[in-house]
């Protein structure tokens, strides 16, 4: 009995995914080959259930991020599935890892574009999700400091002196991202800056595309 036509592409996709996973695992092994003694010593201090709890907590983050992505993208794509939202979360994790923290939004936008969402709304929604992320980190840090500031001050040297500046930087990032997404003044400034692009036909076409996405 012959297999369905979709079976071959699905099998090919699985093989490619396994090869990519093996390659990434090999890269991790090479990167940390000089630190295995420290890693194993730290892991040996944990019981089996504690290791499982740590892994579960680590896994919960992209799953929660995927649920957030699913919730906000459905406003533009009603048929957007939960598993696609989780894929979006994993794309963000992959983008951050391979670019050392700067590639989440571009990779997620590319994935959403393949799902049928234009680039402009995709960037906007993923930026909104990043704002949620930054705000949540700020709130968690505030709660931690309320209950653990004495321990932190007693066990670290000079860290407390940097906290006001850290709060200011995170708050500034949140405000700037929100303004870029919702402020007509900032958007008009971006349009004005686009007028300074070269007058060549190629750049004019890019400007028109970027203005439409904005």
Z-matrix of the N, CA and C atoms (Angstrom, degrees):
N
C 1 1.458
C 2 1.530 1 109.03
N 3 1.332 2 118.60 1 127.69
C 4 1.461 3 121.58 2 -177.06
C 5 1.516 4 110.98 3 -76.93
N 6 1.335 5 116.00 4 147.79
C 7 1.452 6 121.59 5 -179.82
C 8 1.523 7 109.55 6 -81.91
N 9 1.361 8 118.01 7 154.59
C 10 1.461 9 120.74 8 176.82
C 11 1.519 10 111.02 9 -59.19
N 12 1.347 11 115.70 10 155.67
C 13 1.461 12 120.35 11 -177.55
C 14 1.511 13 111.93 12 -64.09
N 15 1.358 14 116.36 13 -28.55
C 16 1.469 15 119.87 14 -178.19
C 17 1.514 16 112.85 15 -76.26
N 18 1.344 17 117.61 16 -12.47
C 19 1.458 18 120.16 17 -177.08
C 20 1.515 19 111.50 18 -67.32
N 21 1.362 20 116.56 19 -40.58
C 22 1.464 21 120.20 20 -178.33
C 23 1.525 22 112.35 21 -63.65
N 24 1.372 23 119.95 22 -49.74
C 25 1.470 24 119.47 23 177.04
C 26 1.514 25 112.67 24 -59.92
N 27 1.354 26 116.45 25 -37.70
C 28 1.462 27 119.51 26 179.60
C 29 1.524 28 110.88 27 -64.81
N 30 1.336 29 116.35 28 -41.80
C 31 1.463 30 120.27 29 178.56
C 32 1.526 31 110.64 30 -65.75
N 33 1.337 32 116.37 31 -40.29
C 34 1.468 33 120.76 32 178.77
C 35 1.528 34 110.41 33 -63.06
N 36 1.328 35 116.50 34 -42.50
C 37 1.465 36 120.98 35 178.84
C 38 1.524 37 110.90 36 -62.39
N 39 1.343 38 116.45 37 -39.90
C 40 1.463 39 120.37 38 179.05
C 41 1.521 40 110.97 39 -64.03
N 42 1.343 41 116.48 40 -44.58
C 43 1.466 42 120.61 41 179.90
C 44 1.524 43 110.68 42 -62.15
N 45 1.345 44 116.88 43 -43.89
C 46 1.464 45 120.44 44 179.32
C 47 1.524 46 110.55 45 -62.53
N 48 1.329 47 116.90 46 -41.89
C 49 1.464 48 120.81 47 179.18
C 50 1.520 49 111.54 48 -62.04
N 51 1.336 50 116.51 49 -41.76
C 52 1.467 51 120.23 50 178.75
C 53 1.527 52 111.05 51 -66.08
N 54 1.331 53 117.17 52 -39.42
C 55 1.463 54 120.29 53 178.74
C 56 1.530 55 110.72 54 -65.15
N 57 1.342 56 116.86 55 -41.71
C 58 1.463 57 120.24 56 177.70
C 59 1.531 58 110.27 57 -63.38
N 60 1.342 59 116.82 58 -42.71
C 61 1.464 60 120.63 59 178.16
C 62 1.521 61 110.96 60 -61.25
N 63 1.333 62 117.06 61 -42.44
C 64 1.460 63 120.76 62 178.73
C 65 1.521 64 111.04 63 -63.94
N 66 1.342 65 116.36 64 -40.46
C 67 1.467 66 120.17 65 179.40
C 68 1.530 67 111.13 66 -64.77
N 69 1.328 68 116.52 67 -44.61
C 70 1.463 69 119.85 68 179.08
C 71 1.523 70 111.28 69 -64.56
N 72 1.337 71 116.28 70 -38.33
C 73 1.464 72 119.68 71 177.02
C 74 1.527 73 110.59 72 -62.90
N 75 1.335 74 116.21 73 -41.87
C 76 1.462 75 119.46 74 177.20
C 77 1.517 76 112.66 75 -62.17
N 78 1.329 77 116.41 76 -39.14
C 79 1.470 78 120.17 77 178.11
C 80 1.528 79 110.54 78 -63.84
N 81 1.338 80 116.00 79 -42.70
C 82 1.467 81 119.64 80 179.17
C 83 1.521 82 110.68 81 -62.30
N 84 1.351 83 116.13 82 -42.39
C 85 1.469 84 119.84 83 179.03
C 86 1.525 85 110.84 84 -60.64
N 87 1.322 86 117.09 85 -42.76
C 88 1.467 87 120.96 86 179.81
C 89 1.530 88 111.30 87 -66.22
N 90 1.329 89 116.68 88 -40.21
C 91 1.468 90 120.13 89 -178.45
C 92 1.524 91 112.02 90 -65.04
N 93 1.334 92 116.15 91 -36.84
C 94 1.463 93 119.53 92 -173.86
C 95 1.535 94 112.90 93 -108.67
N 96 1.335 95 116.92 94 18.66
C 97 1.461 96 119.30 95 -176.11
C 98 1.526 97 112.37 96 -63.33
N 99 1.351 98 117.67 97 -27.94
C 100 1.463 99 120.25 98 179.87
C 101 1.521 100 112.85 99 -86.88
N 102 1.330 101 117.69 100 -1.95
C 103 1.466 102 120.95 101 -176.33
C 104 1.520 103 113.13 102 -118.89
N 105 1.351 104 116.78 103 11.20
C 106 1.459 105 118.64 104 -176.43
C 107 1.523 106 111.82 105 -63.63
N 108 1.330 107 117.66 106 -34.04
C 109 1.472 108 119.65 107 179.61
C 110 1.531 109 110.56 108 -61.83
N 111 1.342 110 116.67 109 -44.21
C 112 1.462 111 119.96 110 178.73
C 113 1.524 112 111.43 111 -66.71
N 114 1.337 113 116.20 112 -40.16
C 115 1.462 114 119.70 113 -178.94
C 116 1.524 115 110.72 114 -65.29
N 117 1.332 116 116.82 115 -47.15
C 118 1.470 117 119.63 116 -179.27
C 119 1.524 118 111.07 117 -66.54
N 120 1.330 119 117.32 118 -34.89
C 121 1.472 120 119.59 119 177.40
C 122 1.518 121 111.09 120 -64.37
N 123 1.334 122 116.73 121 -40.36
C 124 1.462 123 120.06 122 178.42
C 125 1.531 124 110.92 123 -67.96
N 126 1.351 125 116.58 124 -41.49
C 127 1.462 126 119.43 125 -179.46
C 128 1.526 127 112.09 126 -68.17
N 129 1.330 128 116.26 127 -31.08
C 130 1.469 129 119.15 128 -178.75
C 131 1.523 130 112.38 129 -66.87
N 132 1.320 131 117.58 130 -17.68
C 133 1.466 132 121.36 131 178.49
C 134 1.525 133 112.25 132 -82.08
N 135 1.339 134 116.85 133 -8.09
C 136 1.456 135 121.08 134 -179.75
C 137 1.521 136 110.45 135 -103.97
N 138 1.316 137 115.55 136 144.88
C 139 1.455 138 120.03 137 174.12
C 140 1.532 139 109.27 138 -79.56
N 141 1.321 140 116.24 139 170.18
C 142 1.460 141 120.44 140 -177.32
C 143 1.528 142 111.06 141 -61.68
N 144 1.342 143 116.66 142 -42.12
C 145 1.466 144 118.15 143 -178.00
C 146 1.524 145 111.69 144 -69.51
N 147 1.343 146 116.76 145 -30.98
C 148 1.461 147 119.11 146 176.76
C 149 1.533 148 111.11 147 -67.36
N 150 1.333 149 116.85 148 -38.50
C 151 1.465 150 120.14 149 176.09
C 152 1.521 151 110.43 150 -62.79
N 153 1.347 152 116.89 151 -41.09
C 154 1.463 153 120.87 152 178.40
C 155 1.521 154 111.49 153 -64.13
N 156 1.335 155 116.80 154 -38.69
C 157 1.462 156 120.42 155 178.50
C 158 1.527 157 110.58 156 -64.32
N 159 1.350 158 115.78 157 -43.74
C 160 1.468 159 120.07 158 179.00
C 161 1.529 160 110.35 159 -61.33
N 162 1.330 161 117.12 160 -44.22
C 163 1.464 162 120.54 161 179.07
C 164 1.530 163 111.17 162 -64.28
N 165 1.339 164 116.37 163 -39.91
C 166 1.463 165 119.83 164 179.41
C 167 1.522 166 111.10 165 -64.81
N 168 1.336 167 116.64 166 -40.85
C 169 1.466 168 119.85 167 178.29
C 170 1.525 169 110.03 168 -64.49
N 171 1.332 170 116.59 169 -42.98
C 172 1.456 171 119.66 170 178.26
C 173 1.519 172 112.37 171 -62.56
N 174 1.343 173 116.76 172 -37.84
C 175 1.455 174 120.68 173 179.54
C 176 1.520 175 111.74 174 -72.54
N 177 1.323 176 116.99 175 -28.17
C 178 1.468 177 120.03 176 -176.62
C 179 1.525 178 111.69 177 -66.79
N 180 1.334 179 117.87 178 -28.81
C 181 1.470 180 119.39 179 -175.96
C 182 1.526 181 112.50 180 -63.35
N 183 1.356 182 119.54 181 -55.12
C 184 1.480 183 117.80 182 178.62
C 185 1.522 184 112.49 183 -64.02
N 186 1.344 185 117.81 184 -28.97
C 187 1.458 186 119.18 185 177.48
C 188 1.527 187 111.01 186 -67.50
N 189 1.329 188 116.95 187 -43.92
C 190 1.461 189 120.29 188 176.91
C 191 1.525 190 110.91 189 -64.85
N 192 1.328 191 116.47 190 -41.17
C 193 1.465 192 119.72 191 177.79
C 194 1.533 193 110.34 192 -62.60
N 195 1.324 194 116.29 193 -37.97
C 196 1.458 195 119.97 194 177.60
C 197 1.520 196 111.99 195 -64.28
N 198 1.337 197 116.87 196 -38.38
C 199 1.472 198 119.99 197 177.45
C 200 1.531 199 110.54 198 -65.02
N 201 1.335 200 117.00 199 -39.06
C 202 1.465 201 120.58 200 176.80
C 203 1.526 202 110.31 201 -63.61
N 204 1.335 203 116.47 202 -45.84
C 205 1.466 204 120.32 203 179.21
C 206 1.523 205 110.60 204 -60.60
N 207 1.324 206 116.34 205 -42.48
C 208 1.464 207 120.86 206 178.77
C 209 1.530 208 110.46 207 -60.07
N 210 1.329 209 116.52 208 -42.39
C 211 1.453 210 120.46 209 -178.18
C 212 1.519 211 113.18 210 -66.08
N 213 1.345 212 117.43 211 -41.93
C 214 1.466 213 118.88 212 -174.87
C 215 1.530 214 112.09 213 -84.15
N 216 1.337 215 118.10 214 -29.56
C 217 1.472 216 119.55 215 -179.07
C 218 1.525 217 110.50 216 -74.95
N 219 1.326 218 117.69 217 -26.69
C 220 1.468 219 119.78 218 178.91
C 221 1.525 220 112.02 219 -61.61
N 222 1.351 221 117.37 220 -20.95
C 223 1.459 222 119.31 221 177.33
C 224 1.517 223 111.84 222 -66.54
N 225 1.341 224 117.57 223 -23.03
C 226 1.465 225 121.97 224 179.21
C 227 1.530 226 112.16 225 -109.32
N 228 1.333 227 117.15 226 -29.10
C 229 1.471 228 121.28 227 178.06
C 230 1.532 229 107.20 228 -125.67
N 231 1.327 230 118.80 229 93.34
C 232 1.473 231 120.72 230 -175.72
C 233 1.523 232 113.51 231 -56.50
N 234 1.334 233 117.66 232 -31.58
C 235 1.458 234 119.94 233 -178.15
C 236 1.517 235 114.62 234 -87.41
N 237 1.328 236 117.49 235 11.74
C 238 1.466 237 121.50 236 -178.36
C 239 1.528 238 109.30 237 -67.02
N 240 1.337 239 116.47 238 126.87
C 241 1.465 240 122.20 239 -173.72
C 242 1.527 241 111.85 240 -89.57
N 243 1.334 242 114.79 241 159.72
C 244 1.460 243 119.68 242 178.17
C 245 1.516 244 111.15 243 -62.49
N 246 1.334 245 116.96 244 -42.00
C 247 1.471 246 119.12 245 -179.48
C 248 1.532 247 111.19 246 -63.87
N 249 1.348 248 117.13 247 -29.78
C 250 1.458 249 119.69 248 175.71
C 251 1.529 250 110.75 249 -69.86
N 252 1.333 251 116.61 250 -36.09
C 253 1.459 252 119.82 251 174.71
C 254 1.518 253 111.87 252 -62.95
N 255 1.349 254 115.99 253 -40.81
C 256 1.469 255 120.05 254 177.74
C 257 1.521 256 110.04 255 -66.69
N 258 1.332 257 117.21 256 -39.07
C 259 1.472 258 120.15 257 174.64
C 260 1.528 259 110.39 258 -59.31
N 261 1.333 260 117.03 259 -39.53
C 262 1.464 261 121.09 260 178.51
C 263 1.519 262 110.41 261 -62.11
N 264 1.345 263 116.46 262 -41.86
C 265 1.462 264 119.91 263 177.33
C 266 1.521 265 112.28 264 -61.53
N 267 1.336 266 116.25 265 -43.28
C 268 1.463 267 119.65 266 178.79
C 269 1.527 268 111.51 267 -67.38
N 270 1.339 269 116.76 268 -33.86
C 271 1.471 270 119.64 269 175.92
C 272 1.532 271 110.08 270 -61.74
N 273 1.344 272 116.12 271 -39.59
C 274 1.461 273 119.37 272 177.39
C 275 1.518 274 111.99 273 -63.45
N 276 1.337 275 116.82 274 -42.25
C 277 1.469 276 120.41 275 177.29
C 278 1.517 277 110.95 276 -61.93
N 279 1.341 278 116.65 277 -44.98
C 280 1.463 279 120.99 278 179.12
C 281 1.527 280 110.49 279 -62.27
N 282 1.334 281 116.66 280 -44.93
C 283 1.464 282 120.03 281 -179.42
C 284 1.509 283 112.39 282 -61.60
N 285 1.333 284 116.99 283 -39.40
C 286 1.466 285 120.00 284 178.95
C 287 1.528 286 111.76 285 -67.57
N 288 1.334 287 116.59 286 -38.27
C 289 1.466 288 119.97 287 -176.94
C 290 1.528 289 110.96 288 -69.76
N 291 1.324 290 116.97 289 -48.80
C 292 1.465 291 119.53 290 -173.96
C 293 1.528 292 112.82 291 -74.56
N 294 1.332 293 118.06 292 -19.21
C 295 1.466 294 120.23 293 179.63
C 296 1.521 295 112.22 294 -112.87
N 297 1.324 296 116.65 295 10.83
C 298 1.471 297 122.09 296 179.54
C 299 1.527 298 111.60 297 59.27
N 300 1.340 299 116.59 298 38.44
C 301 1.454 300 120.70 299 168.93
C 302 1.501 301 117.15 300 107.30
N 303 1.344 302 119.36 301 1.65
C 304 1.465 303 119.81 302 -174.29
C 305 1.520 304 113.87 303 -117.97
N 306 1.322 305 118.52 304 2.08
C 307 1.457 306 118.92 305 -170.54
C 308 1.503 307 116.18 306 -109.69
N 309 1.335 308 119.41 307 6.87
C 310 1.464 309 120.31 308 -175.47
C 311 1.529 310 111.72 309 -62.70
N 312 1.330 311 117.01 310 -54.07
C 313 1.469 312 120.34 311 -176.22
C 314 1.535 313 111.85 312 -62.89
N 315 1.357 314 120.74 313 -45.47
C 316 1.474 315 118.78 314 177.63
C 317 1.524 316 113.47 315 -59.99
N 318 1.335 317 117.74 316 -43.30
C 319 1.467 318 119.96 317 -178.75
C 320 1.524 319 110.38 318 -67.68
N 321 1.336 320 117.08 319 -42.56
C 322 1.457 321 119.74 320 178.52
C 323 1.527 322 111.29 321 -64.61
N 324 1.345 323 116.72 322 -39.25
C 325 1.465 324 120.27 323 178.60
C 326 1.522 325 110.74 324 -63.43
N 327 1.328 326 116.91 325 -41.47
C 328 1.469 327 120.69 326 176.93
C 329 1.525 328 110.35 327 -60.04
N 330 1.330 329 117.93 328 -44.12
C 331 1.467 330 120.76 329 -179.85
C 332 1.527 331 110.90 330 -64.40
N 333 1.338 332 117.07 331 -44.22
C 334 1.462 333 120.35 332 179.89
C 335 1.527 334 111.33 333 -65.78
N 336 1.339 335 116.41 334 -33.39
C 337 1.463 336 119.56 335 176.33
C 338 1.527 337 110.43 336 -62.83
N 339 1.320 338 116.83 337 -38.51
C 340 1.463 339 120.69 338 176.38
C 341 1.532 340 111.36 339 -67.37
N 342 1.327 341 116.41 340 -24.55
C 343 1.466 342 120.68 341 177.10
C 344 1.524 343 112.49 342 -84.60
N 345 1.335 344 117.38 343 -2.51
C 346 1.449 345 120.72 344 176.24
C 347 1.520 346 115.61 345 107.86
N 348 1.333 347 118.46 346 7.40
C 349 1.455 348 121.20 347 -179.79
C 350 1.527 349 109.48 348 -97.23
N 351 1.348 350 118.85 349 126.95
C 352 1.470 351 120.38 350 178.39
C 353 1.522 352 111.70 351 -58.20
N 354 1.329 353 115.46 352 158.04
C 355 1.465 354 120.64 353 -173.91
C 356 1.528 355 111.96 354 -61.54
N 357 1.341 356 116.99 355 -45.42
C 358 1.461 357 119.82 356 -177.30
C 359 1.524 358 113.48 357 -57.99
N 360 1.350 359 118.58 358 -56.83
C 361 1.467 360 119.82 359 176.17
C 362 1.524 361 113.09 360 -59.58
N 363 1.340 362 117.04 361 -33.35
C 364 1.464 363 119.36 362 178.68
C 365 1.516 364 111.67 363 -63.53
N 366 1.338 365 115.94 364 -46.85
C 367 1.468 366 119.78 365 177.58
C 368 1.527 367 110.27 366 -61.69
N 369 1.357 368 116.15 367 -42.09
C 370 1.460 369 119.46 368 -179.14
C 371 1.520 370 112.61 369 -62.18
N 372 1.335 371 116.84 370 -45.72
C 373 1.463 372 120.10 371 -178.75
C 374 1.522 373 111.69 372 -67.66
N 375 1.334 374 117.76 373 -40.23
C 376 1.455 375 119.81 374 179.13
C 377 1.530 376 111.25 375 -70.25
N 378 1.342 377 116.72 376 -31.63
C 379 1.461 378 119.48 377 174.04
C 380 1.517 379 109.97 378 -66.47
N 381 1.340 380 116.40 379 -39.85
C 382 1.462 381 120.43 380 176.24
C 383 1.523 382 110.70 381 -60.17
N 384 1.330 383 116.30 382 -42.61
C 385 1.463 384 119.56 383 177.90
C 386 1.525 385 110.56 384 -63.09
N 387 1.338 386 116.72 385 -37.77
C 388 1.470 387 120.45 386 177.76
C 389 1.524 388 110.52 387 -64.51
N 390 1.342 389 116.81 388 -36.30
C 391 1.467 390 120.49 389 175.52
C 392 1.526 391 109.91 390 -62.56
N 393 1.341 392 116.92 391 -44.03
C 394 1.469 393 119.92 392 175.82
C 395 1.525 394 110.78 393 -56.93
N 396 1.333 395 115.32 394 -43.13
C 397 1.467 396 120.91 395 -179.06
C 398 1.527 397 110.82 396 -61.54
N 399 1.331 398 116.56 397 -50.57
C 400 1.465 399 120.36 398 -178.86
C 401 1.528 400 111.11 399 -61.89
N 402 1.322 401 116.71 400 -41.43
C 403 1.461 402 120.55 401 -179.83
C 404 1.524 403 110.65 402 -64.59
N 405 1.331 404 116.37 403 -41.36
C 406 1.466 405 120.03 404 179.39
C 407 1.520 406 111.03 405 -64.21
N 408 1.335 407 117.19 406 -42.85
C 409 1.470 408 120.69 407 177.44
C 410 1.523 409 110.30 408 -59.86
N 411 1.328 410 116.30 409 -42.43
C 412 1.463 411 120.61 410 179.80
C 413 1.523 412 110.90 411 -62.70
N 414 1.326 413 117.28 412 -42.20
C 415 1.464 414 120.76 413 -179.73
C 416 1.529 415 111.07 414 -67.85
N 417 1.338 416 116.46 415 -43.36
C 418 1.466 417 119.47 416 178.47
C 419 1.530 418 110.69 417 -61.92
N 420 1.332 419 116.44 418 -43.09
C 421 1.462 420 119.65 419 179.20
C 422 1.521 421 111.27 420 -62.98
N 423 1.317 422 116.55 421 -37.58
C 424 1.462 423 120.02 422 179.20
C 425 1.522 424 111.14 423 -64.91
N 426 1.328 425 116.37 424 -45.05
C 427 1.471 426 120.00 425 177.92
C 428 1.516 427 110.62 426 -61.51
N 429 1.341 428 116.65 427 -43.42
C 430 1.464 429 120.21 428 179.34
C 431 1.526 430 111.24 429 -60.49
N 432 1.330 431 116.15 430 -43.73
C 433 1.458 432 119.31 431 -178.44
C 434 1.517 433 112.18 432 -67.43
N 435 1.321 434 117.33 433 -33.13
C 436 1.463 435 120.21 434 178.96
C 437 1.526 436 111.18 435 -62.25
N 438 1.332 437 115.77 436 -35.61
C 439 1.471 438 119.65 437 -175.90
C 440 1.523 439 113.18 438 -99.36
N 441 1.329 440 118.26 439 -21.22
C 442 1.461 441 120.31 440 -172.28
C 443 1.529 442 113.44 441 -125.78
N 444 1.315 443 119.24 442 15.67
C 445 1.467 444 119.33 443 -175.82
C 446 1.520 445 111.85 444 -66.16
N 447 1.340 446 117.95 445 -33.61
C 448 1.471 447 120.24 446 178.57
C 449 1.523 448 110.39 447 -66.74
N 450 1.339 449 116.67 448 -43.74
C 451 1.467 450 119.61 449 178.19
C 452 1.526 451 110.25 450 -63.01
N 453 1.336 452 117.06 451 -42.58
C 454 1.462 453 120.96 452 -179.08
C 455 1.523 454 111.15 453 -63.22
N 456 1.325 455 117.07 454 -42.23
C 457 1.466 456 120.87 455 -179.93
C 458 1.526 457 111.23 456 -67.37
N 459 1.339 458 116.56 457 -35.11
C 460 1.467 459 120.32 458 -177.25
C 461 1.525 460 112.51 459 -77.45
N 462 1.331 461 118.11 460 -25.38
C 463 1.465 462 121.01 461 -173.76
C 464 1.521 463 114.21 462 -109.32
N 465 1.318 464 117.83 463 3.75
C 466 1.458 465 121.27 464 177.57
C 467 1.524 466 109.18 465 -132.56
N 468 1.302 467 115.70 466 163.59
C 469 1.464 468 120.87 467 -178.93
C 470 1.526 469 109.64 468 -117.67
N 471 1.321 470 116.00 469 111.03
C 472 1.451 471 121.16 470 174.18
C 473 1.506 472 116.51 471 78.92
N 474 1.347 473 118.34 472 0.47
C 475 1.461 474 120.28 473 -177.76
C 476 1.528 475 111.11 474 -64.53
N 477 1.334 476 116.69 475 -39.34
C 478 1.460 477 120.40 476 -176.65
C 479 1.532 478 111.48 477 -61.58
N 480 1.337 479 117.27 478 -26.16
C 481 1.466 480 119.54 479 -179.39
C 482 1.524 481 112.43 480 -68.85
N 483 1.335 482 116.36 481 -23.15
C 484 1.462 483 120.18 482 -177.33
C 485 1.529 484 112.75 483 -90.99
N 486 1.325 485 118.06 484 -9.73
C 487 1.459 486 120.70 485 -174.55
C 488 1.526 487 113.52 486 -63.05
N 489 1.347 488 119.75 487 -44.74
C 490 1.481 489 117.55 488 178.65
C 491 1.527 490 112.72 489 -58.19
N 492 1.333 491 117.72 490 -42.83
C 493 1.461 492 120.18 491 178.69
C 494 1.532 493 111.00 492 -66.11
N 495 1.338 494 117.04 493 -38.29
C 496 1.466 495 120.15 494 178.00
C 497 1.521 496 110.77 495 -62.38
N 498 1.322 497 116.76 496 -43.79
C 499 1.468 498 120.11 497 177.44
C 500 1.534 499 110.50 498 -61.45
N 501 1.320 500 116.32 499 -42.67
C 502 1.465 501 120.37 500 -178.44
C 503 1.527 502 111.16 501 -63.25
N 504 1.339 503 117.49 502 -41.92
C 505 1.462 504 121.09 503 -179.12
C 506 1.528 505 110.78 504 -64.96
N 507 1.345 506 116.60 505 -47.08
C 508 1.462 507 119.76 506 -179.24
C 509 1.527 508 110.67 507 -63.90
N 510 1.346 509 116.66 508 -42.83
C 511 1.463 510 119.93 509 178.37
C 512 1.529 511 110.91 510 -62.28
N 513 1.328 512 117.66 511 -39.41
C 514 1.469 513 121.34 512 179.23
C 515 1.527 514 110.61 513 -64.66
N 516 1.334 515 117.28 514 -41.37
C 517 1.469 516 121.00 515 178.23
C 518 1.528 517 110.03 516 -60.62
N 519 1.335 518 116.64 517 -45.09
C 520 1.463 519 120.70 518 -179.72
C 521 1.526 520 110.54 519 -61.44
N 522 1.331 521 116.86 520 -47.29
C 523 1.466 522 120.85 521 -177.81
C 524 1.528 523 111.05 522 -63.25
N 525 1.336 524 117.28 523 -45.11
C 526 1.457 525 120.77 524 -179.09
C 527 1.531 526 111.17 525 -62.43
N 528 1.316 527 117.27 526 -43.90
C 529 1.463 528 120.12 527 -179.79
C 530 1.524 529 111.36 528 -64.26
N 531 1.330 530 116.86 529 -40.72
C 532 1.465 531 119.62 530 178.23
C 533 1.527 532 110.42 531 -64.25
N 534 1.339 533 116.67 532 -42.14
C 535 1.464 534 119.84 533 179.98
C 536 1.526 535 111.58 534 -64.09
N 537 1.325 536 116.58 535 -40.38
C 538 1.465 537 119.65 536 178.60
C 539 1.525 538 110.65 537 -61.16
N 540 1.337 539 116.46 538 -35.81
C 541 1.464 540 120.21 539 -176.28
C 542 1.527 541 112.91 540 -81.36
N 543 1.338 542 118.99 541 -31.65
C 544 1.463 543 119.43 542 -168.91
C 545 1.523 544 114.70 543 -124.66
N 546 1.331 545 119.46 544 -12.92
C 547 1.457 546 120.31 545 -173.87
C 548 1.530 547 111.53 546 -89.35
N 549 1.335 548 118.65 547 118.32
C 550 1.473 549 120.22 548 175.41
C 551 1.530 550 112.03 549 -60.37
N 552 1.335 551 117.73 550 -32.78
C 553 1.457 552 120.64 551 179.79
C 554 1.523 553 111.21 552 -62.06
N 555 1.334 554 116.46 553 -47.15
C 556 1.466 555 120.60 554 179.89
C 557 1.527 556 110.36 555 -67.01
N 558 1.304 557 117.59 556 -39.90
C 559 1.457 558 120.60 557 179.79
C 560 1.528 559 111.10 558 -66.15
N 561 1.330 560 116.81 559 -39.38
C 562 1.470 561 119.32 560 176.91
C 563 1.530 562 110.95 561 -65.80
N 564 1.343 563 116.02 562 -35.06
C 565 1.466 564 119.33 563 175.95
C 566 1.526 565 110.30 564 -63.72
N 567 1.329 566 116.51 565 -40.47
C 568 1.469 567 120.04 566 177.66
C 569 1.531 568 110.75 567 -63.32
N 570 1.313 569 116.66 568 -40.56
C 571 1.471 570 119.72 569 177.98
C 572 1.531 571 110.92 570 -63.89
N 573 1.334 572 116.21 571 -39.74
C 574 1.461 573 119.96 572 178.94
C 575 1.526 574 111.10 573 -63.73
N 576 1.336 575 116.24 574 -41.37
C 577 1.465 576 120.00 575 178.63
C 578 1.519 577 110.87 576 -64.17
N 579 1.325 578 117.23 577 -33.66
C 580 1.462 579 120.03 578 178.66
C 581 1.525 580 111.88 579 -64.66
N 582 1.318 581 117.38 580 -25.91
C 583 1.461 582 120.44 581 178.82
C 584 1.526 583 112.01 582 -67.55
N 585 1.342 584 116.45 583 -17.55
C 586 1.459 585 120.42 584 -179.34
C 587 1.521 586 112.48 585 -84.06
N 588 1.330 587 116.37 586 -2.32
C 589 1.463 588 119.39 587 179.13
C 590 1.521 589 109.87 588 -65.65
N 591 1.340 590 117.43 589 157.48
C 592 1.471 591 120.09 590 179.24
C 593 1.520 592 112.14 591 -55.24
N 594 1.333 593 116.68 592 152.64
C 595 1.456 594 122.63 593 -175.23
C 596 1.530 595 112.99 594 -83.92
N 597 1.319 596 116.73 595 1.51
C 598 1.466 597 118.98 596 -179.89
C 599 1.529 598 110.45 597 -64.83
N 600 1.323 599 114.95 598 154.03
C 601 1.467 600 120.29 599 -174.12
C 602 1.529 601 112.18 600 -58.96
N 603 1.318 602 116.35 601 -39.67
C 604 1.459 603 119.98 602 -178.85
C 605 1.531 604 110.95 603 -60.50
N 606 1.330 605 116.61 604 -45.85
C 607 1.462 606 120.68 605 -178.72
C 608 1.520 607 111.18 606 -70.74
N 609 1.332 608 117.83 607 -33.60
C 610 1.455 609 120.24 608 177.77
C 611 1.526 610 110.89 609 -64.55
N 612 1.330 611 116.24 610 -38.27
C 613 1.461 612 119.75 611 177.41
C 614 1.527 613 110.29 612 -66.50
N 615 1.323 614 116.14 613 -41.39
C 616 1.464 615 119.50 614 176.84
C 617 1.524 616 110.86 615 -61.78
N 618 1.341 617 116.37 616 -42.86
C 619 1.460 618 119.28 617 -179.72
C 620 1.525 619 110.90 618 -61.06
N 621 1.333 620 115.76 619 -43.06
C 622 1.467 621 119.02 620 178.74
C 623 1.527 622 111.22 621 -61.68
N 624 1.323 623 116.51 622 -42.46
C 625 1.479 624 120.23 623 178.79
C 626 1.520 625 110.58 624 -64.05
N 627 1.329 626 117.42 625 -45.34
C 628 1.463 627 120.77 626 -178.12
C 629 1.530 628 111.63 627 -65.46
N 630 1.332 629 117.34 628 -38.74
C 631 1.456 630 120.25 629 178.48
C 632 1.523 631 110.79 630 -65.57
N 633 1.335 632 115.84 631 -38.96
C 634 1.455 633 119.09 632 177.60
C 635 1.529 634 110.79 633 -64.04
N 636 1.337 635 117.08 634 -42.36
C 637 1.463 636 120.08 635 178.65
C 638 1.531 637 111.08 636 -65.99
N 639 1.343 638 116.47 637 -38.40
C 640 1.463 639 119.95 638 179.35
C 641 1.524 640 110.53 639 -63.44
